Amino acid sequence: MEKLHFSLVSPERELFSGEVDQVDAPGSEGDFGVLAGHAPFMTTLKEGRVHVHLADGMRVFDVQGGFADVTPNGLTILAEHAVEIV
């Protein structure tokens, strides 16, 4: 399975950067999922959870607004505020 490059950045720091299987995020116009090879788009985010699917499990982050940008190089989320749910 092809991997997706994903970065999650908040104003304080980069919370995650790496190759993942899938990312599910809370878009302002509806939740969405991104896999490798997804068509490019940009959207705003609402408050909610970002689920990062990895080969060995899942990591979950709570985000409060921001932007998601899907490009041919991967997905970048620029969150206004984000923390990992442990």
C-alpha positions in Angstrom: 0.0 0.0 0.0 1.3 3.4 -1.0 2.0 5.8 2.0 0.8 9.4 2.4 3.2 12.0 3.8 1.4 13.8 6.6 2.4 16.8 8.7 0.5 18.3 11.6 1.7 21.7 12.7 0.4 24.0 15.4 1.7 27.5 16.2 3.8 26.1 19.0 5.5 23.2 17.2 5.2 20.3 14.7 3.2 17.5 16.4 3.6 14.9 13.7 5.5 14.3 10.5 5.8 11.0 8.7 4.5 8.4 6.3 0.9 7.1 7.1 -1.8 4.9 5.6 -4.7 7.4 6.0 -5.7 10.6 7.8 -9.3 11.4 8.8 -10.0 15.1 9.7 -12.9 17.3 10.7 -13.5 19.6 7.7 -15.7 22.7 8.2 -18.0 21.3 5.5 -17.8 17.7 6.7 -15.3 15.1 7.9 -13.0 13.8 5.2 -10.3 11.1 4.8 -7.1 11.3 2.7 -5.1 8.4 1.3 -2.0 8.5 -0.9 -2.8 9.9 -4.4 -5.8 12.0 -3.3 -6.8 14.8 -5.5 -5.4 18.2 -4.4 -7.7 20.4 -2.3 -7.7 22.9 0.6 -10.3 23.3 3.3 -10.8 24.9 6.7 -11.1 22.7 9.8 -13.6 22.8 12.6 -13.0 21.7 16.1 -12.7 17.9 16.3 -10.3 14.9 16.1 -7.7 14.0 13.5 -7.2 10.3 13.3 -3.8 9.2 11.9 -3.8 5.6 10.7 -0.3 4.0 10.9 0.8 0.5 10.1 1.1 -0.3 13.8 -1.9 1.5 15.2 -3.5 4.9 15.3 -2.6 8.3 16.8 -5.4 10.8 17.6 -5.1 14.6 17.9 -7.6 17.1 19.1 -7.6 20.2 16.8 -9.4 23.5 17.2 -9.6 25.1 13.7 -7.1 25.6 11.0 -6.5 24.5 7.5 -5.8 21.3 5.6 -3.9 21.3 2.4 -3.7 18.2 0.1 -1.0 18.4 -2.6 0.7 15.8 -4.7 3.4 15.7 -2.0 0.9 14.8 0.8 -1.3 16.4 3.5 -0.4 19.3 5.7 -2.7 20.4 8.6 -1.9 23.9 10.0 -4.0 23.8 13.2 -4.8 26.9 15.3 -4.4 24.6 18.3 -3.7 20.9 18.5 -2.8 18.3 21.2 -2.3 14.6 21.1 -5.0 12.5 22.8 -3.1 9.8 24.8 
